[in-house]
Amino acid sequence: MDHSKHTRLTPIELTADILDGATIYGPGDEEIGSVSHVHGIGPNIQIVIDVGGFLGIGAKPVAVPVSRLEFMRDEEGDVHAVTNWTKDQLKDMPEHIDP
């Protein structure tokens, strides 16, 4: 997928309503996870990504800072993000547990 032609989201668009369910792509443009939910508001929000598993079963949630993801919309308006992390790097992160 050529992400260079996709419209980047503005900081005001980085909300749970817009980001929930967004696909996350790794450095090789492979699908590595999806947004489970969001914690906080503004530039310091944490994005909880479900990584691994199959059809949502067995996925491991990990929390990452929004600054490490580049969120955008494709030509059809679908929101997704790219990151330099690989699926294995995300799997190696501590599991996120909601308080």
PyMOL commands that place a pseudoatom at each C-alpha (Angstrom):
pseudoatom trace, name=CA, resn=MET, resi=1, chain=A, elem=C, hetatm=0, pos=[0.000, 0.000, 0.000]
pseudoatom trace, name=CA, resn=ASP, resi=2, chain=A, elem=C, hetatm=0, pos=[1.376, 3.419, -0.917]
pseudoatom trace, name=CA, resn=HIS, resi=3, chain=A, elem=C, hetatm=0, pos=[0.883, 5.447, 2.255]
pseudoatom trace, name=CA, resn=SER, resi=4, chain=A, elem=C, hetatm=0, pos=[2.486, 8.558, 0.742]
pseudoatom trace, name=CA, resn=LYS, resi=5, chain=A, elem=C, hetatm=0, pos=[-0.813, 9.497, -0.918]
pseudoatom trace, name=CA, resn=HIS, resi=6, chain=A, elem=C, hetatm=0, pos=[-2.903, 9.063, 2.233]
pseudoatom trace, name=CA, resn=THR, resi=7, chain=A, elem=C, hetatm=0, pos=[-4.136, 12.028, 4.232]
pseudoatom trace, name=CA, resn=ARG, resi=8, chain=A, elem=C, hetatm=0, pos=[-2.500, 12.324, 7.671]
pseudoatom trace, name=CA, resn=LEU, resi=9, chain=A, elem=C, hetatm=0, pos=[-4.860, 12.821, 10.604]
pseudoatom trace, name=CA, resn=THR, resi=10, chain=A, elem=C, hetatm=0, pos=[-4.651, 16.078, 12.504]
pseudoatom trace, name=CA, resn=PRO, resi=11, chain=A, elem=C, hetatm=0, pos=[-4.135, 16.055, 16.298]
pseudoatom trace, name=CA, resn=ILE, resi=12, chain=A, elem=C, hetatm=0, pos=[-7.804, 16.935, 16.821]
pseudoatom trace, name=CA, resn=GLU, resi=13, chain=A, elem=C, hetatm=0, pos=[-8.802, 13.762, 14.917]
pseudoatom trace, name=CA, resn=LEU, resi=14, chain=A, elem=C, hetatm=0, pos=[-6.849, 11.465, 17.267]
pseudoatom trace, name=CA, resn=THR, resi=15, chain=A, elem=C, hetatm=0, pos=[-9.905, 10.351, 19.231]
pseudoatom trace, name=CA, resn=ALA, resi=16, chain=A, elem=C, hetatm=0, pos=[-11.235, 6.957, 20.255]
pseudoatom trace, name=CA, resn=ASP, resi=17, chain=A, elem=C, hetatm=0, pos=[-14.224, 7.328, 17.919]
pseudoatom trace, name=CA, resn=ILE, resi=18, chain=A, elem=C, hetatm=0, pos=[-11.925, 7.705, 14.915]
pseudoatom trace, name=CA, resn=LEU, resi=19, chain=A, elem=C, hetatm=0, pos=[-9.042, 5.410, 15.907]
pseudoatom trace, name=CA, resn=ASP, resi=20, chain=A, elem=C, hetatm=0, pos=[-10.819, 2.360, 17.388]
pseudoatom trace, name=CA, resn=GLY, resi=21, chain=A, elem=C, hetatm=0, pos=[-10.365, -0.638, 15.109]
pseudoatom trace, name=CA, resn=ALA, resi=22, chain=A, elem=C, hetatm=0, pos=[-7.761, 1.029, 12.884]
pseudoatom trace, name=CA, resn=THR, resi=23, chain=A, elem=C, hetatm=0, pos=[-5.279, -1.385, 11.312]
pseudoatom trace, name=CA, resn=ILE, resi=24, chain=A, elem=C, hetatm=0, pos=[-1.598, -0.948, 12.217]
pseudoatom trace, name=CA, resn=TYR, resi=25, chain=A, elem=C, hetatm=0, pos=[1.042, -1.649, 9.539]
pseudoatom trace, name=CA, resn=GLY, resi=26, chain=A, elem=C, hetatm=0, pos=[4.691, -2.417, 10.276]
pseudoatom trace, name=CA, resn=PRO, resi=27, chain=A, elem=C, hetatm=0, pos=[7.871, -1.343, 8.487]
pseudoatom trace, name=CA, resn=GLY, resi=28, chain=A, elem=C, hetatm=0, pos=[7.405, -3.948, 5.747]
pseudoatom trace, name=CA, resn=ASP, resi=29, chain=A, elem=C, hetatm=0, pos=[3.807, -2.774, 5.192]
pseudoatom trace, name=CA, resn=GLU, resi=30, chain=A, elem=C, hetatm=0, pos=[2.522, -5.957, 6.841]
pseudoatom trace, name=CA, resn=GLU, resi=31, chain=A, elem=C, hetatm=0, pos=[-0.546, -5.870, 9.084]
pseudoatom trace, name=CA, resn=ILE, resi=32, chain=A, elem=C, hetatm=0, pos=[0.748, -6.192, 12.662]
pseudoatom trace, name=CA, resn=GLY, resi=33, chain=A, elem=C, hetatm=0, pos=[-2.276, -5.341, 14.801]
pseudoatom trace, name=CA, resn=SER, resi=34, chain=A, elem=C, hetatm=0, pos=[-5.283, -3.121, 15.322]
pseudoatom trace, name=CA, resn=VAL, resi=35, chain=A, elem=C, hetatm=0, pos=[-6.323, -0.380, 17.730]
pseudoatom trace, name=CA, resn=SER, resi=36, chain=A, elem=C, hetatm=0, pos=[-8.241, -1.872, 20.643]
pseudoatom trace, name=CA, resn=HIS, resi=37, chain=A, elem=C, hetatm=0, pos=[-8.864, 1.393, 22.463]
pseudoatom trace, name=CA, resn=VAL, resi=38, chain=A, elem=C, hetatm=0, pos=[-7.340, 4.724, 23.486]
pseudoatom trace, name=CA, resn=HIS, resi=39, chain=A, elem=C, hetatm=0, pos=[-6.325, 6.151, 26.877]
pseudoatom trace, name=CA, resn=GLY, resi=40, chain=A, elem=C, hetatm=0, pos=[-6.224, 9.890, 27.466]
pseudoatom trace, name=CA, resn=ILE, resi=41, chain=A, elem=C, hetatm=0, pos=[-6.635, 12.910, 25.238]
pseudoatom trace, name=CA, resn=GLY, resi=42, chain=A, elem=C, hetatm=0, pos=[-4.293, 15.259, 23.441]
pseudoatom trace, name=CA, resn=PRO, resi=43, chain=A, elem=C, hetatm=0, pos=[-0.672, 14.678, 22.460]
pseudoatom trace, name=CA, resn=ASN, resi=44, chain=A, elem=C, hetatm=0, pos=[0.039, 12.261, 25.318]
pseudoatom trace, name=CA, resn=ILE, resi=45, chain=A, elem=C, hetatm=0, pos=[-2.607, 9.643, 24.536]
pseudoatom trace, name=CA, resn=GLN, resi=46, chain=A, elem=C, hetatm=0, pos=[-1.734, 5.979, 24.672]
pseudoatom trace, name=CA, resn=ILE, resi=47, chain=A, elem=C, hetatm=0, pos=[-2.919, 3.684, 21.904]
pseudoatom trace, name=CA, resn=VAL, resi=48, chain=A, elem=C, hetatm=0, pos=[-3.702, 0.115, 22.969]
pseudoatom trace, name=CA, resn=ILE, resi=49, chain=A, elem=C, hetatm=0, pos=[-2.927, -2.247, 20.098]
pseudoatom trace, name=CA, resn=ASP, resi=50, chain=A, elem=C, hetatm=0, pos=[-4.103, -5.857, 19.910]
pseudoatom trace, name=CA, resn=VAL, resi=51, chain=A, elem=C, hetatm=0, pos=[-1.235, -7.840, 18.422]
pseudoatom trace, name=CA, resn=GLY, resi=52, chain=A, elem=C, hetatm=0, pos=[-1.192, -11.517, 17.463]
pseudoatom trace, name=CA, resn=GLY, resi=53, chain=A, elem=C, hetatm=0, pos=[-4.099, -13.881, 17.893]
pseudoatom trace, name=CA, resn=PHE, resi=54, chain=A, elem=C, hetatm=0, pos=[-6.633, -14.940, 15.316]
pseudoatom trace, name=CA, resn=LEU, resi=55, chain=A, elem=C, hetatm=0, pos=[-9.952, -13.182, 14.744]
pseudoatom trace, name=CA, resn=GLY, resi=56, chain=A, elem=C, hetatm=0, pos=[-9.477, -11.297, 18.014]
pseudoatom trace, name=CA, resn=ILE, resi=57, chain=A, elem=C, hetatm=0, pos=[-8.901, -14.444, 20.071]
pseudoatom trace, name=CA, resn=GLY, resi=58, chain=A, elem=C, hetatm=0, pos=[-5.578, -14.711, 21.864]
pseudoatom trace, name=CA, resn=ALA, resi=59, chain=A, elem=C, hetatm=0, pos=[-4.443, -11.195, 20.942]
pseudoatom trace, name=CA, resn=LYS, resi=60, chain=A, elem=C, hetatm=0, pos=[-2.085, -9.441, 23.352]
pseudoatom trace, name=CA, resn=PRO, resi=61, chain=A, elem=C, hetatm=0, pos=[-2.895, -5.799, 24.139]
pseudoatom trace, name=CA, resn=VAL, resi=62, chain=A, elem=C, hetatm=0, pos=[0.102, -3.443, 24.348]
pseudoatom trace, name=CA, resn=ALA, resi=63, chain=A, elem=C, hetatm=0, pos=[0.056, 0.317, 25.005]
pseudoatom trace, name=CA, resn=VAL, resi=64, chain=A, elem=C, hetatm=0, pos=[2.203, 2.644, 22.906]
pseudoatom trace, name=CA, resn=PRO, resi=65, chain=A, elem=C, hetatm=0, pos=[2.479, 6.432, 22.702]
pseudoatom trace, name=CA, resn=VAL, resi=66, chain=A, elem=C, hetatm=0, pos=[0.562, 8.001, 19.832]
pseudoatom trace, name=CA, resn=SER, resi=67, chain=A, elem=C, hetatm=0, pos=[3.783, 9.751, 18.782]
pseudoatom trace, name=CA, resn=ARG, resi=68, chain=A, elem=C, hetatm=0, pos=[5.189, 6.390, 17.591]
pseudoatom trace, name=CA, resn=LEU, resi=69, chain=A, elem=C, hetatm=0, pos=[2.328, 5.866, 15.136]
pseudoatom trace, name=CA, resn=GLU, resi=70, chain=A, elem=C, hetatm=0, pos=[1.423, 7.828, 12.015]
pseudoatom trace, name=CA, resn=PHE, resi=71, chain=A, elem=C, hetatm=0, pos=[-2.345, 7.774, 11.548]
pseudoatom trace, name=CA, resn=MET, resi=72, chain=A, elem=C, hetatm=0, pos=[-3.889, 8.472, 8.146]
pseudoatom trace, name=CA, resn=ARG, resi=73, chain=A, elem=C, hetatm=0, pos=[-6.929, 7.887, 5.899]
pseudoatom trace, name=CA, resn=ASP, resi=74, chain=A, elem=C, hetatm=0, pos=[-6.731, 5.962, 2.652]
pseudoatom trace, name=CA, resn=GLU, resi=75, chain=A, elem=C, hetatm=0, pos=[-8.601, 6.801, -0.546]
pseudoatom trace, name=CA, resn=GLU, resi=76, chain=A, elem=C, hetatm=0, pos=[-11.781, 5.148, 0.795]
pseudoatom trace, name=CA, resn=GLY, resi=77, chain=A, elem=C, hetatm=0, pos=[-11.602, 7.053, 4.087]
pseudoatom trace, name=CA, resn=ASP, resi=78, chain=A, elem=C, hetatm=0, pos=[-10.463, 4.069, 6.177]
pseudoatom trace, name=CA, resn=VAL, resi=79, chain=A, elem=C, hetatm=0, pos=[-8.179, 5.016, 9.067]
pseudoatom trace, name=CA, resn=HIS, resi=80, chain=A, elem=C, hetatm=0, pos=[-4.934, 3.100, 9.603]
pseudoatom trace, name=CA, resn=ALA, resi=81, chain=A, elem=C, hetatm=0, pos=[-1.455, 3.743, 10.978]
pseudoatom trace, name=CA, resn=VAL, resi=82, chain=A, elem=C, hetatm=0, pos=[2.129, 2.890, 10.162]
pseudoatom trace, name=CA, resn=THR, resi=83, chain=A, elem=C, hetatm=0, pos=[4.963, 2.335, 12.619]
pseudoatom trace, name=CA, resn=ASN, resi=84, chain=A, elem=C, hetatm=0, pos=[8.608, 1.269, 12.641]
pseudoatom trace, name=CA, resn=TRP, resi=85, chain=A, elem=C, hetatm=0, pos=[7.850, -1.476, 15.171]
pseudoatom trace, name=CA, resn=THR, resi=86, chain=A, elem=C, hetatm=0, pos=[7.593, -5.053, 13.960]
pseudoatom trace, name=CA, resn=LYS, resi=87, chain=A, elem=C, hetatm=0, pos=[4.945, -7.505, 15.139]
pseudoatom trace, name=CA, resn=ASP, resi=88, chain=A, elem=C, hetatm=0, pos=[7.601, -9.337, 17.188]
pseudoatom trace, name=CA, resn=GLN, resi=89, chain=A, elem=C, hetatm=0, pos=[8.700, -6.106, 18.878]
pseudoatom trace, name=CA, resn=LEU, resi=90, chain=A, elem=C, hetatm=0, pos=[5.104, -5.370, 19.872]
pseudoatom trace, name=CA, resn=LYS, resi=91, chain=A, elem=C, hetatm=0, pos=[4.641, -8.931, 21.144]
pseudoatom trace, name=CA, resn=ASP, resi=92, chain=A, elem=C, hetatm=0, pos=[7.747, -8.486, 23.327]
pseudoatom trace, name=CA, resn=MET, resi=93, chain=A, elem=C, hetatm=0, pos=[6.269, -5.416, 25.047]
pseudoatom trace, name=CA, resn=PRO, resi=94, chain=A, elem=C, hetatm=0, pos=[4.561, -5.740, 28.432]
pseudoatom trace, name=CA, resn=GLU, resi=95, chain=A, elem=C, hetatm=0, pos=[0.917, -6.697, 28.247]
pseudoatom trace, name=CA, resn=HIS, resi=96, chain=A, elem=C, hetatm=0, pos=[-1.423, -3.795, 28.860]
pseudoatom trace, name=CA, resn=ILE, resi=97, chain=A, elem=C, hetatm=0, pos=[-4.003, -4.356, 31.586]
pseudoatom trace, name=CA, resn=ASP, resi=98, chain=A, elem=C, hetatm=0, pos=[-6.740, -1.772, 32.064]
pseudoatom trace, name=CA, resn=PRO, resi=99, chain=A, elem=C, hetatm=0, pos=[-6.974, -0.466, 35.621]
for i in range(1, 99): cmd.bond("trace and resi %d" % i, "trace and resi %d" % (i + 1))
show_as sticks, trace
zoom trace
